[in-house]
Each structure stands twice: as structure tokens, then as C-alpha cells.
Amino acid sequence: MDRVRSWNRGGPGEVAFLRRVLIVAAVVLLLLALWQIRYALLLAFGGVVVAAMLLAAAAPLERHAGLSRTWSLALVGVLICLGLGLAGMLVGSEVTAQVGQLWSRLPEAVSAFEDRFDVDLPSMEGVQRAEQGPAGLDTSLIGTLAGHAATAGRIFLDAASALVVAVVGGFFLASNPSLYRRGVEKLLPREQHARADEALVASGRALRLWLGAQLISMTIVGTLAGLGTWMLGLPSPLALGLFAGLAGFVPLIGAVAGAVPALLLALAEGGNAFLWTGLLFLGIQQLESNMILPLVEKHMVSMPPALMLFAVVAVGLLFGLPGVILAAPITVVAFVLVKMLYVRETLGQDTEVPGEEDETEEQKKN
């Protein structure tokens, strides 16, 4: 009876227990809410990647021209638009034509693949005969085509809108990164603010350095792939080089994906073309792995290849294709934060952190 009266009066033990239960429940609800909005968080990180690119491009203007952050970003935006417009005027029509040619020739290449390796992939006609309704109306095929068209349109619109949001958000983040960094710090105890600020600054610098290294690597790989496929006489070498360069944004997996269209087209041309194309992309991959990346990462950011590979797979399983595209920058930021906040601060072990350097307070405001 006394225990019941004590519980009704709300003793200190019971109040503390109830508080812990409410905290656990709040944490669980928060994790569930974060899982529901995980794609929005991924899009926000895409804005962070865009902001890192913009800050890296604006830094020389601030340093050498003496421009403010706002004017530097505005000039970078104008230069990017002018560059894209000039590229469109010079090679835009050629790239569009070659991409269309590549798209139209890929079905022929797939058919050559089926003939060469005696693979019988299900055709649309087979699906039509197998799934035709009792009245002879192919409702399943019509539904499938409509579904594919709707899916393709939705994917395109989602990708376009996500890109616009990421770019606009990136400009906002780049205009005043310290504002958002302080907002993140306020979620932590006051005594952890300085440590969190140091970790966020280091992760931002590491992300900018990794993006710079990746951009150099992508440019070299795309150029070599375009020149190599042109010398081999493959159709649409400009489109093949562009695709190989863009695919290189995803480490390791992108090198394989970037070679697939060229290999399919080469297979349609004949065995010798397929062999030389395979040797071409193998040579480019070896050159990138053993010469380009080590030389570039020596002055930028180096990441363990196995860690990057498994991170791409893991993030891809969580977020799908958008996660695969952003898996590498997510891994770079997570790698820096874990090293600084856990390995060094929690475990007390000395470790080298990518992107870490002694910066003045004026640099930290950037």
C-alpha cells in the first residue's frame, strides 16, 4: 500500500524512470521519422555537395580578386552558365546526335550479345503471346508499356526537380555556411560546440578536396575513353567518352559501368573490336588506379578502396540509385567525422584525418 502511495505521489525514482522511458520513446520516434524522410535528407546532402563545389570554385576569386563571398558565388554561377551555353553552342548538337545514335544502336548491340553468347532474352512479342487475354486483347502488354512510360517520366521529373533543389540549396548553403554549421552545433551540448565545429570544417575541406580529385580523374578518363573509341572506329565516341567520364563519379563501380555501352557496341562490330575495346578500358582503368588517382590524391584526399566499394553498395541498398551516386561523398564525410569524433576523441588514439589542417578563425568563417 505504501509503494502504491509512493508511486501515486511520483517519487524521485519513478520520475527518473518515466523520464528515461520518454527519452527512449522520443529517440525511437525520431529515428523512425528520419527513416521516413531519408530521401529528403539525401537531397539535402546533395545540396551540401553542390555547396562544396561552389566554395571550391569561388575560393580563388575571393583570395586573388578580393571579392566577397556573395559576389564570388554570383560570378561562379555566371561563368558556369556561360560555359554550359558555350559548350552547347560548340558541341551540343553533336553530343545530342551521338547520344541519340548511341541510344538507337544499343538494342542492336544487345541482339548481337544474344547471338554471340546464345542467350535468349524474353522479347516483347513473347510477352504478348504469353500474357494475351481470353478475348485476344493484350491488356498486360498495354499496361506494361504504360507503366514503363509513366515510370520513365516520373524518374525524369524527379531527377530534374531534385537537381534544381540541390543546386538552389547549394547556393544558399555556400553563401553562408557558418550559419548552418552553427545550427548543427546547437543540437549538441555547449561543451561540444568547438569540437563539432572543428570536425565539420575538416569534413567540408575533405569533401572539397575529394571532389577536386574526382573531377580531375573524371575529365582524364572521359577524354581517354572518347579518344580511344574514336581511334577504334566505334560509333558515337563523344557520347561514349562523356558517359565514361560521368560514370567515374561513382568510384570503382563507375569504371565498369562506363565501359558497358562501348563494349556492347564493339561486340556488334565484331570480335576484334570487342577485344580492343576491352583492352582500352582495362588500360584506362589501370592508368586511373595506378597513376592518375595516386598522383592526384597525394595532394588531395585518399580513401581506402575497399571501404569505398562496400560503402557504395551499402548506401545503394538503403537509397537506391541516388544513394549510389552520392555514396562516395557521404563516405568521405562519415570517414572524417568517425576519425575525429570517435577514434581520436572517444578512444584517444592518434589518427590522420583527411582534410584536417590548422586554420585561422577567419578561414573557419568560410
C-alpha positions as CSV (number, residue, x, y, z in Angstrom):
1,M,0.0,0.0,0.0
2,D,2.9,2.4,0.9
3,R,4.5,1.6,-2.5
4,V,1.3,2.4,-4.3
5,R,1.0,5.8,-2.4
6,S,4.7,6.5,-3.2
7,W,4.1,5.8,-7.0
8,N,1.0,8.0,-7.0
9,R,2.9,10.8,-5.3
10,G,5.6,10.5,-8.0
11,G,8.8,9.8,-6.1
12,P,12.2,10.7,-7.5
13,G,12.9,7.2,-8.7
14,E,9.6,6.9,-10.5
15,V,10.0,10.3,-12.1
16,A,13.5,9.5,-13.3
17,F,12.4,6.1,-14.7
18,L,9.5,7.8,-16.5
19,R,11.9,10.4,-18.0
20,R,14.2,7.7,-19.3
21,V,11.2,5.9,-20.9
22,L,10.1,9.1,-22.6
23,I,13.6,9.8,-23.8
24,V,13.9,6.3,-25.3
25,A,10.5,6.6,-26.9
26,A,11.4,10.1,-28.3
27,V,14.6,8.7,-29.8
28,V,12.8,5.8,-31.4
29,L,10.2,8.1,-32.9
30,L,12.9,10.4,-34.1
31,L,14.7,7.6,-35.9
32,L,11.5,6.4,-37.5
33,A,10.8,10.0,-38.7
34,L,14.3,10.3,-40.1
35,W,13.9,7.0,-41.9
36,Q,10.6,8.3,-43.5
37,I,12.4,11.4,-44.7
38,R,15.6,9.8,-45.7
39,Y,15.3,10.8,-49.3
40,A,14.9,14.4,-48.2
41,L,18.0,14.1,-46.1
42,L,19.8,12.6,-49.1
43,L,18.7,15.6,-51.2
44,A,19.9,18.0,-48.5
45,F,23.3,16.2,-48.7
46,G,23.2,16.7,-52.4
47,G,23.0,20.4,-51.7
48,V,26.0,20.1,-49.4
49,V,28.0,18.6,-52.3
50,V,26.9,21.4,-54.6
51,A,27.9,23.9,-52.0
52,A,31.3,22.3,-51.6
53,M,31.9,22.6,-55.4
54,L,30.8,26.2,-55.4
55,L,33.0,27.1,-52.5
56,A,36.0,25.4,-54.1
57,A,35.4,27.4,-57.3
58,A,34.8,30.7,-55.5
59,A,37.8,30.4,-53.2
60,P,40.4,31.6,-55.8
61,L,38.2,34.6,-56.7
62,E,37.9,35.6,-53.0
63,R,41.7,35.0,-52.5
64,H,43.1,36.7,-55.6
65,A,40.4,39.1,-56.8
66,G,39.4,40.3,-53.3
67,L,35.7,39.7,-54.0
68,S,33.2,39.0,-51.3
69,R,31.6,35.6,-50.9
70,T,28.3,36.7,-52.4
71,W,29.9,38.3,-55.5
72,S,32.3,35.3,-55.9
73,L,29.4,32.9,-55.9
74,A,27.4,35.1,-58.3
75,L,30.4,35.3,-60.7
76,V,30.9,31.5,-60.5
77,G,27.2,31.0,-61.3
78,V,27.5,33.3,-64.3
79,L,30.7,31.6,-65.5
80,I,29.1,28.1,-65.2
81,C,26.1,29.3,-67.2
82,L,28.3,30.9,-69.9
83,G,30.5,27.7,-70.0
84,L,27.5,25.4,-70.4
85,G,26.0,27.7,-73.1
86,L,29.3,27.9,-75.0
87,A,29.7,24.1,-74.8
88,G,26.1,23.7,-76.0
89,M,26.8,26.0,-79.0
90,L,30.1,24.3,-79.9
91,V,29.4,20.6,-79.4
92,G,25.8,20.5,-78.1
93,S,24.2,19.4,-81.3
94,E,27.0,16.8,-81.9
95,V,26.6,15.4,-78.4
96,T,22.9,15.2,-78.7
97,A,23.1,13.5,-82.1
98,Q,25.7,11.0,-80.8
99,V,23.7,10.2,-77.7
100,G,20.6,9.6,-79.8
101,Q,22.7,7.4,-82.1
102,L,24.1,5.5,-79.2
103,W,20.6,5.0,-77.7
104,S,19.3,3.7,-81.1
105,R,22.2,1.3,-81.6
106,L,22.2,-0.2,-78.2
107,P,19.2,-2.6,-79.0
108,E,21.2,-3.9,-81.9
109,A,24.2,-4.4,-79.7
110,V,22.1,-6.3,-77.2
111,S,20.8,-8.5,-80.1
112,A,24.4,-9.2,-81.1
113,F,25.2,-10.1,-77.5
114,E,22.3,-12.6,-77.5
115,D,23.5,-14.2,-80.8
116,R,27.1,-14.3,-79.7
117,F,26.6,-16.0,-76.4
118,D,23.4,-17.9,-77.4
119,V,21.3,-16.1,-74.8
120,D,17.5,-15.9,-75.5
121,L,16.2,-12.9,-73.6
122,P,12.4,-12.7,-73.5
123,S,11.1,-10.4,-76.2
124,M,8.1,-8.1,-76.2
125,E,6.3,-10.3,-78.7
126,G,6.8,-13.3,-76.4
127,V,5.4,-11.5,-73.5
128,Q,2.5,-10.5,-75.7
129,R,1.7,-14.1,-76.7
130,A,2.2,-15.5,-73.2
131,E,0.0,-12.9,-71.5
132,Q,-2.7,-12.3,-74.1
133,G,-6.2,-12.2,-72.5
134,P,-9.0,-14.6,-73.4
135,A,-10.6,-12.1,-75.8
136,G,-7.4,-11.6,-77.7
137,L,-6.7,-8.1,-76.2
138,D,-3.2,-7.7,-74.9
139,T,-4.1,-5.8,-71.8
140,S,-1.0,-6.9,-69.9
141,L,1.4,-5.6,-72.6
142,I,-0.5,-2.3,-72.8
143,G,-0.4,-2.0,-69.1
144,T,3.3,-2.8,-69.1
145,L,4.1,-0.2,-71.7
146,A,2.0,2.4,-70.0
147,G,3.7,1.5,-66.7
148,H,7.2,1.8,-68.2
149,A,6.3,5.1,-69.8
150,A,4.9,6.5,-66.6
151,T,7.9,5.3,-64.6
152,A,10.4,6.8,-67.0
153,G,8.6,10.1,-67.0
154,R,8.3,10.1,-63.2
155,I,12.0,9.3,-62.9
156,F,13.0,12.1,-65.2
157,L,10.8,14.6,-63.4
158,D,12.0,13.5,-60.0
159,A,15.7,13.7,-61.1
160,A,15.2,17.1,-62.7
161,S,13.4,18.6,-59.7
162,A,15.9,17.0,-57.3
163,L,18.8,18.6,-59.3
164,V,17.1,22.0,-59.2
165,V,16.5,21.8,-55.5
166,A,20.1,20.6,-54.8
167,V,21.6,23.4,-56.9
168,V,19.5,26.1,-55.3
169,G,20.1,24.7,-51.9
170,G,23.8,24.5,-52.6
171,F,23.9,28.2,-53.4
172,F,22.1,29.0,-50.2
173,L,24.5,26.8,-48.2
174,A,27.6,28.2,-49.9
175,S,26.5,31.8,-49.3
176,N,26.7,31.5,-45.5
177,P,28.0,28.0,-44.5
178,S,28.8,29.2,-40.9
179,L,25.2,29.9,-40.3
180,Y,24.1,26.3,-41.0
181,R,27.2,24.9,-39.2
182,R,26.2,26.8,-36.1
183,G,22.7,25.5,-36.4
184,V,24.1,21.9,-36.3
185,E,26.2,22.7,-33.3
186,K,23.3,24.0,-31.3
187,L,21.8,20.5,-31.4
188,L,24.8,19.4,-29.2
189,P,25.8,20.3,-25.6
190,R,27.6,23.6,-25.3
191,E,30.9,22.0,-24.3
192,Q,30.9,20.1,-27.6
193,H,30.5,23.1,-29.9
194,A,34.2,23.7,-30.5
195,R,34.9,20.0,-31.2
196,A,31.9,19.8,-33.6
197,D,32.9,22.9,-35.4
198,E,36.4,21.6,-36.0
199,A,35.0,18.3,-37.3
200,L,32.6,20.0,-39.6
201,V,35.2,22.3,-41.0
202,A,37.6,19.3,-41.6
203,S,34.9,17.2,-43.2
204,G,33.9,20.1,-45.5
205,R,37.5,20.6,-46.6
206,A,38.0,16.9,-47.2
207,L,34.8,16.8,-49.3
208,R,36.1,19.7,-51.4
209,L,39.5,18.1,-51.9
210,W,37.9,14.7,-52.9
211,L,35.6,16.4,-55.3
212,G,38.6,18.2,-56.9
213,A,40.4,14.9,-57.3
214,Q,37.4,13.1,-58.7
215,L,36.7,15.9,-61.2
216,I,40.3,15.7,-62.5
217,S,40.1,11.9,-62.7
218,M,36.7,12.0,-64.5
219,T,38.0,14.5,-67.0
220,I,41.0,12.4,-67.9
221,V,39.1,9.2,-68.1
222,G,36.4,10.7,-70.3
223,T,38.9,12.2,-72.6
224,L,40.9,9.0,-72.9
225,A,37.7,6.9,-73.5
226,G,36.5,9.3,-76.1
227,L,39.8,9.4,-78.0
228,G,40.3,5.7,-77.7
229,T,36.9,4.7,-79.0
230,W,37.3,7.2,-81.8
231,M,40.6,5.7,-82.8
232,L,39.0,2.2,-82.7
233,G,36.3,3.4,-85.1
234,L,33.3,2.9,-82.7
235,P,30.2,4.9,-83.3
236,S,29.4,7.9,-81.0
237,P,32.9,8.3,-79.4
238,L,32.0,11.7,-77.9
239,A,28.9,10.2,-76.2
240,L,30.9,7.2,-75.0
241,G,33.6,9.4,-73.6
242,L,31.0,11.6,-71.9
243,F,29.3,8.6,-70.3
244,A,32.6,7.1,-69.1
245,G,33.6,10.3,-67.6
246,L,30.3,10.9,-65.8
247,A,30.2,7.3,-64.6
248,G,33.6,7.8,-63.0
249,F,31.9,9.9,-60.2
250,V,31.0,6.6,-58.6
251,P,34.4,5.1,-57.6
252,L,35.2,1.5,-58.7
253,I,31.7,0.6,-59.9
254,G,31.6,3.6,-62.2
255,A,34.6,2.4,-64.1
256,V,32.8,-0.9,-65.0
257,A,29.5,0.8,-65.8
258,G,31.2,3.4,-68.0
259,A,32.7,0.6,-70.2
260,V,29.4,-1.3,-70.8
261,P,27.9,0.8,-73.7
262,A,31.3,0.8,-75.6
263,L,31.7,-3.0,-75.1
264,L,28.2,-3.6,-76.4
265,L,28.7,-1.5,-79.5
266,A,32.1,-3.1,-80.0
267,L,30.5,-6.6,-79.8
268,A,28.1,-5.6,-82.6
269,E,31.1,-4.6,-84.7
270,G,33.0,-7.9,-84.3
271,G,35.3,-9.9,-82.1
272,N,38.4,-7.8,-82.8
273,A,36.7,-4.6,-81.9
274,F,35.3,-6.1,-78.7
275,L,38.8,-7.3,-77.7
276,W,40.5,-3.9,-78.4
277,T,37.7,-2.0,-76.6
278,G,38.1,-4.3,-73.6
279,L,41.8,-3.7,-73.6
280,L,41.3,0.0,-74.0
281,F,39.0,0.4,-70.9
282,L,41.2,-2.0,-68.9
283,G,44.2,0.2,-69.7
284,I,42.3,3.3,-68.8
285,Q,41.2,1.7,-65.5
286,Q,44.8,0.6,-64.7
287,L,46.1,4.1,-65.6
288,E,43.5,5.7,-63.4
289,S,44.1,3.4,-60.4
290,N,47.9,3.3,-60.5
291,M,48.9,6.7,-61.8
292,I,46.1,9.3,-62.0
293,L,44.4,8.8,-58.6
294,P,47.7,8.3,-56.6
295,L,49.2,11.4,-58.1
296,V,46.1,13.5,-57.6
297,E,45.2,12.1,-54.1
298,K,48.7,12.8,-53.0
299,H,47.8,16.4,-52.8
300,M,44.1,15.9,-52.0
301,V,42.2,13.1,-50.2
302,S,42.9,9.4,-50.3
303,M,40.3,6.9,-49.3
304,P,40.7,3.1,-48.8
305,P,39.3,1.4,-51.9
306,A,37.7,-1.5,-50.1
307,L,35.9,1.0,-47.7
308,M,34.7,3.0,-50.7
309,L,33.4,-0.1,-52.5
310,F,31.4,-1.5,-49.6
311,A,30.1,2.0,-48.8
312,V,28.8,2.4,-52.3
313,V,27.0,-1.0,-52.0
314,A,25.6,-0.3,-48.6
315,V,24.3,3.2,-49.3
316,G,22.9,2.0,-52.6
317,L,20.9,-0.7,-50.8
318,L,19.5,2.0,-48.5
319,F,18.7,4.7,-51.0
320,G,18.8,3.1,-54.4
321,L,20.4,4.8,-57.4
322,P,20.5,8.3,-55.8
323,G,22.4,6.7,-52.9
324,V,24.9,5.1,-55.3
325,I,25.6,8.5,-56.9
326,L,26.2,10.2,-53.5
327,A,27.7,7.2,-51.7
328,A,31.3,8.4,-52.2
329,P,30.9,11.9,-50.8
330,I,28.8,10.5,-47.9
331,T,31.6,8.1,-47.2
332,V,34.2,10.9,-47.2
333,V,32.3,13.0,-44.7
334,A,31.5,10.0,-42.5
335,F,35.1,8.8,-42.6
336,V,36.4,12.2,-41.3
337,L,33.7,12.5,-38.6
338,V,34.3,9.0,-37.3
339,K,38.1,9.5,-37.2
340,M,37.8,12.8,-35.4
341,L,34.9,12.3,-33.0
342,Y,35.2,8.6,-32.2
343,V,38.8,7.3,-32.9
344,R,40.6,10.4,-31.7
345,E,38.2,12.0,-29.1
346,T,36.5,8.9,-27.7
347,L,39.1,6.2,-28.0
348,G,42.0,8.6,-27.5
349,Q,44.1,7.2,-30.4
350,D,46.2,9.3,-32.8
351,T,45.0,9.1,-36.3
352,E,45.5,11.1,-39.5
353,V,42.3,12.9,-40.7
354,P,41.8,13.8,-44.3
355,G,41.2,17.5,-44.9
356,E,42.4,18.5,-41.4
357,E,44.7,21.5,-41.2
358,D,45.4,24.4,-38.8
359,E,43.1,27.2,-39.9
360,T,42.7,30.7,-38.6
361,E,39.4,31.9,-37.3
362,E,38.9,33.9,-40.5
363,Q,39.3,30.8,-42.6
364,K,36.8,28.9,-40.4
365,K,34.2,31.5,-41.1
366,N,34.3,30.4,-44.8
